[in-house]
Amino acid sequence: MFVIDRIRLDKQLSEIAQSYGTDISLRRRFFNYSLKNHEINVLTSGKGGFMEFRTKFLIGSDGPLSQVRNLSRIKSPKLLPSVQFDVASRSEEVKLYLDRTKTPEFFSWEIPHNGETEIGASGIGSLDTVASLASDRKIINKRGGIIPLGPTDLGTGNVFLTGDSAGLSKATTGGGLYAALKSSDSLSEAILTEGNILKNYRRIWYSNFGKEIKRDFMLRRLIDRFEKYYQLWIPFSTANIEGINSVGDIDYPSKLLLYILAASPLKINEIIKDIILLSDRNHNYSK
């Protein structure tokens, strides 16, 4: 497994964009937009006050708390608060902790990076979990963030969303970089294709990586609903560790699920019976 240096990656991507003629305005933030005569008036704030720009398209790539999405009145995905400590600890291993008694909404992790270790967790219990894991190590830095779960709409009119702004992160792992890049590619292709851009964007996205995001979200909902009764994380993941390592793809978790089910055919009927039984119980209880 490789750990990406996001700061260097962002700088490199910005340099590539500039080499293709992109103008980057630093220390300036998106504030609002309005529609006028088939154009979009974009208002930004920053040093020197407000500035207005006119554009044909507005693309919201402004993260899980997207202001573009909110002003467009597009439904927000579920947002999971996340906490991460950088500690002075050398390690060559990536560790995942799937303990739902401590982090019931997600999981916690340890990832080595540049001679340090990133200790993080998401959802309820994140801060206490990370503080406990880092209790015997020197803390260098503390950070926070948000993981969006559950895709929302990709835009409205000539306003489009990509990546975290559209909730396009993997619901089982929280990773969103690959989806951000793939959704940007899909939008670029849609703009260059004849016809309605938003319809093209939806079609291109959902015919490609969008299908995996949808499967991943369905898998996450299944785990959330039944894991507390039937510990799916543990029996599945221990079914065949060597095989999982050979076929596992962090960007396509659904492939891994199919492999695990195929590797454990005798457990499938047992699992389905448990799910049906639990569904009946929940249905009777709701009455």
C-alpha positions as CSV (number, residue, x, y, z in Angstrom):
1,M,0.0,0.0,0.0
2,F,1.2,3.5,-0.9
3,V,0.4,6.7,1.1
4,I,-0.1,9.8,-1.1
5,D,1.3,13.1,-0.1
6,R,-1.8,15.2,-0.6
7,I,-0.1,18.6,-0.3
8,R,2.4,17.7,-3.0
9,L,-0.3,16.2,-5.2
10,D,-2.5,19.3,-4.9
11,K,0.5,21.5,-5.9
12,Q,1.3,19.3,-8.8
13,L,-2.3,19.3,-10.0
14,S,-2.5,23.1,-9.8
15,E,0.7,23.4,-11.8
16,I,-0.7,21.1,-14.5
17,A,-3.9,23.2,-14.6
18,Q,-2.0,26.4,-14.9
19,S,0.1,25.0,-17.7
20,Y,-3.2,24.5,-19.6
21,G,-4.2,28.1,-19.1
22,T,-6.1,28.0,-15.8
23,D,-6.0,31.2,-13.7
24,I,-5.9,30.5,-9.9
25,S,-7.0,33.2,-7.5
26,L,-5.4,32.7,-4.1
27,R,-6.8,34.1,-0.9
28,R,-10.2,34.5,-2.5
29,R,-13.3,32.5,-1.6
30,F,-16.6,31.7,-3.4
31,F,-19.4,33.7,-1.7
32,N,-22.5,33.5,-3.8
33,Y,-23.9,33.3,-7.4
34,S,-26.9,34.4,-9.4
35,L,-28.3,33.6,-12.8
36,K,-28.8,36.4,-15.4
37,N,-29.3,36.2,-19.2
38,H,-28.2,32.6,-19.5
39,E,-25.0,33.5,-17.6
40,I,-23.8,32.8,-14.0
41,N,-22.6,35.8,-12.0
42,V,-20.2,34.5,-9.4
43,L,-19.4,36.7,-6.3
44,T,-16.1,36.1,-4.5
45,S,-14.7,37.6,-1.3
46,G,-11.1,38.2,-0.3
47,K,-8.4,40.8,0.0
48,G,-9.6,44.0,-1.5
49,G,-13.3,43.2,-1.0
50,F,-15.8,41.5,-3.3
51,M,-15.2,40.7,-6.9
52,E,-17.7,39.5,-9.5
53,F,-17.1,37.1,-12.4
54,R,-19.3,36.0,-15.3
55,T,-19.2,32.4,-16.5
56,K,-21.2,29.9,-18.5
57,F,-20.6,27.0,-16.0
58,L,-20.1,26.9,-12.3
59,I,-18.4,23.8,-10.9
60,G,-18.6,23.1,-7.1
61,S,-15.5,21.2,-6.1
62,D,-15.5,22.8,-2.7
63,G,-15.7,19.8,-0.4
64,P,-18.2,18.1,1.9
65,L,-19.6,21.5,3.2
66,S,-20.0,22.8,-0.4
67,Q,-21.3,26.3,-0.5
68,V,-22.1,25.8,-4.2
69,R,-24.3,22.8,-3.3
70,N,-26.0,24.6,-0.4
71,L,-26.8,27.7,-2.4
72,S,-28.2,25.5,-5.2
73,R,-30.5,23.8,-2.7
74,I,-29.2,20.4,-3.5
75,K,-29.6,17.8,-0.7
76,S,-26.5,17.3,1.4
77,P,-25.1,13.8,2.0
78,K,-24.7,12.5,5.5
79,L,-21.6,14.1,7.0
80,L,-19.3,12.2,9.4
81,P,-16.9,14.3,11.6
82,S,-13.4,12.9,11.6
83,V,-10.4,13.4,13.9
84,Q,-6.7,12.7,13.2
85,F,-3.6,13.1,15.3
86,D,0.0,13.0,13.9
87,V,2.2,11.3,16.4
88,A,6.0,10.7,16.6
89,S,6.0,7.0,15.9
90,R,7.7,5.1,13.2
91,S,5.8,2.2,11.6
92,E,5.7,0.3,8.3
93,E,2.2,-1.1,8.9
94,V,-1.3,0.3,8.1
95,K,-3.7,-0.7,10.9
96,L,-7.5,-0.6,10.8
97,Y,-9.6,-1.1,13.9
98,L,-13.2,-2.3,13.3
99,D,-14.5,-2.0,16.8
100,R,-18.1,-0.7,16.6
101,T,-18.3,-0.5,20.4
102,K,-15.9,2.5,20.2
103,T,-16.7,3.9,16.7
104,P,-20.2,2.8,15.9
105,E,-20.5,4.8,12.7
106,F,-17.1,4.0,11.1
107,F,-13.7,2.7,12.1
108,S,-10.3,4.0,13.2
109,W,-6.9,3.7,11.6
110,E,-3.1,4.2,11.9
111,I,-1.2,5.1,8.7
112,P,2.6,5.7,8.6
113,H,3.7,8.9,6.8
114,N,7.1,10.6,6.5
115,G,8.5,9.1,9.7
116,E,5.3,9.8,11.6
117,T,2.0,8.0,12.1
118,E,-1.5,9.4,11.4
119,I,-4.0,8.1,13.9
120,G,-7.6,8.8,12.9
121,A,-11.3,7.9,13.3
122,S,-14.6,9.0,12.0
123,G,-18.1,9.4,13.4
124,I,-19.3,9.1,17.0
125,G,-16.6,8.4,19.5
126,S,-13.8,9.6,17.2
127,L,-12.0,12.0,19.6
128,D,-12.0,9.5,22.5
129,T,-10.8,6.7,20.3
130,V,-7.9,8.7,18.7
131,A,-6.9,10.1,22.1
132,S,-6.7,6.6,23.5
133,L,-4.7,5.2,20.6
134,A,-2.3,8.1,20.9
135,S,-2.1,8.2,24.7
136,D,1.4,6.8,24.9
137,R,2.9,8.7,22.0
138,K,4.1,12.3,21.4
139,I,1.4,14.2,19.6
140,I,2.8,16.5,16.9
141,N,-0.4,17.8,15.3
142,K,-4.1,17.6,15.6
143,R,-6.5,17.8,12.7
144,G,-10.2,17.4,11.8
145,G,-12.2,16.9,8.7
146,I,-15.5,15.6,7.3
147,I,-16.4,12.5,5.3
148,P,-19.5,12.7,3.1
149,L,-21.5,9.5,2.9
150,G,-24.2,8.9,0.3
151,P,-24.2,10.4,-3.1
152,T,-26.5,13.4,-3.8
153,D,-27.4,15.0,-7.1
154,L,-24.6,16.0,-9.5
155,G,-25.9,19.5,-10.2
156,T,-28.7,21.7,-11.4
157,G,-28.8,23.7,-14.7
158,N,-25.3,24.7,-15.6
159,V,-24.1,24.3,-12.0
160,F,-22.3,21.0,-11.4
161,L,-20.8,19.2,-8.4
162,T,-17.8,16.8,-8.3
163,G,-16.1,14.7,-5.6
164,D,-16.9,15.3,-2.0
165,S,-19.3,18.2,-2.9
166,A,-21.6,15.6,-4.5
167,G,-21.0,13.0,-1.7
168,L,-18.9,10.9,-4.0
169,S,-16.8,9.1,-1.4
170,K,-16.6,5.4,-0.8
171,A,-19.1,4.7,2.0
172,T,-17.1,1.7,3.3
173,T,-13.7,3.3,3.5
174,G,-14.3,7.1,3.3
175,G,-11.9,7.5,0.4
176,G,-12.8,10.2,-2.0
177,L,-9.8,11.1,-4.1
178,Y,-10.3,8.6,-6.9
179,A,-14.0,9.4,-7.1
180,A,-13.2,13.1,-7.3
181,L,-10.8,12.6,-10.2
182,K,-13.2,10.2,-12.0
183,S,-16.2,12.6,-11.6
184,S,-14.1,15.4,-12.9
185,D,-13.3,13.3,-16.0
186,S,-16.9,12.5,-16.4
187,L,-18.0,16.1,-16.2
188,S,-15.2,17.1,-18.7
189,E,-16.4,14.5,-21.2
190,A,-20.1,15.7,-20.7
191,I,-19.2,19.3,-21.4
192,L,-17.5,18.2,-24.7
193,T,-20.5,16.0,-25.7
194,E,-23.4,17.3,-27.6
195,G,-26.7,17.6,-25.8
196,N,-27.8,18.5,-22.3
197,I,-24.6,18.6,-20.2
198,L,-26.1,17.6,-16.8
199,K,-27.9,14.6,-18.4
200,N,-24.7,13.6,-20.1
201,Y,-22.8,14.0,-16.9
202,R,-25.2,11.8,-15.0
203,R,-25.2,9.2,-17.8
204,I,-21.4,9.1,-18.1
205,W,-20.8,9.1,-14.4
206,Y,-23.3,6.3,-13.5
207,S,-22.1,4.1,-16.4
208,N,-18.6,4.2,-15.1
209,F,-17.3,4.6,-11.5
210,G,-20.7,5.9,-10.3
211,K,-22.0,2.3,-10.3
212,E,-19.3,1.4,-7.8
213,I,-20.1,4.3,-5.5
214,K,-23.8,3.2,-5.5
215,R,-22.8,-0.4,-4.7
216,D,-20.5,0.7,-2.0
217,F,-23.3,2.8,-0.4
218,M,-25.7,-0.1,-0.5
219,L,-23.0,-2.4,1.1
220,R,-22.5,0.2,3.8
221,R,-26.2,0.4,4.5
222,L,-26.4,-3.4,4.7
223,I,-23.5,-3.5,7.2
224,D,-25.0,-0.7,9.3
225,R,-28.3,-2.4,9.4
226,F,-27.3,-6.0,10.2
227,E,-23.8,-5.9,11.6
228,K,-24.8,-5.4,15.2
229,Y,-26.8,-8.6,15.0
230,Y,-24.5,-10.6,12.7
231,Q,-20.8,-9.5,12.9
232,L,-20.2,-9.2,9.1
233,W,-16.9,-7.5,9.4
234,I,-15.1,-10.3,11.3
235,P,-16.3,-13.6,9.8
236,F,-16.1,-12.2,6.2
237,S,-12.7,-10.6,6.5
238,T,-11.1,-13.7,8.2
239,A,-12.6,-16.1,5.6
240,N,-9.5,-16.0,3.4
241,I,-6.9,-13.3,4.3
242,E,-4.4,-14.4,1.6
243,G,-7.1,-14.4,-1.1
244,I,-8.4,-11.0,0.0
245,N,-5.0,-9.5,-0.2
246,S,-4.7,-10.8,-3.8
247,V,-8.0,-9.5,-5.2
248,G,-8.8,-6.6,-2.9
249,D,-9.0,-3.2,-4.5
250,I,-9.5,-0.2,-2.2
251,D,-11.3,1.7,-5.0
252,Y,-13.7,-1.2,-5.8
253,P,-14.9,-2.7,-2.5
254,S,-17.8,-4.6,-4.1
255,K,-15.4,-6.9,-5.9
256,L,-14.0,-7.9,-2.6
257,L,-17.4,-8.6,-1.2
258,L,-18.2,-10.9,-4.2
259,Y,-14.9,-12.8,-3.6
260,I,-15.6,-13.3,0.1
261,L,-19.1,-14.6,-0.6
262,A,-17.7,-17.0,-3.2
263,A,-14.9,-18.1,-0.8
264,S,-17.5,-18.9,1.9
265,P,-20.4,-20.5,0.0
266,L,-21.5,-22.5,3.1
267,K,-22.1,-19.3,5.0
268,I,-24.3,-17.6,2.5
269,N,-27.5,-19.5,3.3
270,E,-26.8,-19.0,7.0
271,I,-26.4,-15.2,6.5
272,I,-29.5,-14.9,4.3
273,K,-31.6,-16.8,6.9
274,D,-30.3,-14.5,9.7
275,I,-31.2,-11.4,7.6
276,I,-34.7,-12.7,6.8
277,L,-35.3,-13.6,10.4
278,L,-34.1,-10.2,11.6
279,S,-36.2,-8.5,9.0
280,D,-39.3,-10.4,10.3
281,R,-38.5,-9.5,13.8
282,N,-38.1,-5.9,13.0
283,H,-41.3,-5.9,11.0
284,N,-43.3,-7.5,13.8
285,Y,-41.7,-5.1,16.3
286,S,-42.7,-2.1,14.2
287,K,-46.3,-3.3,14.3
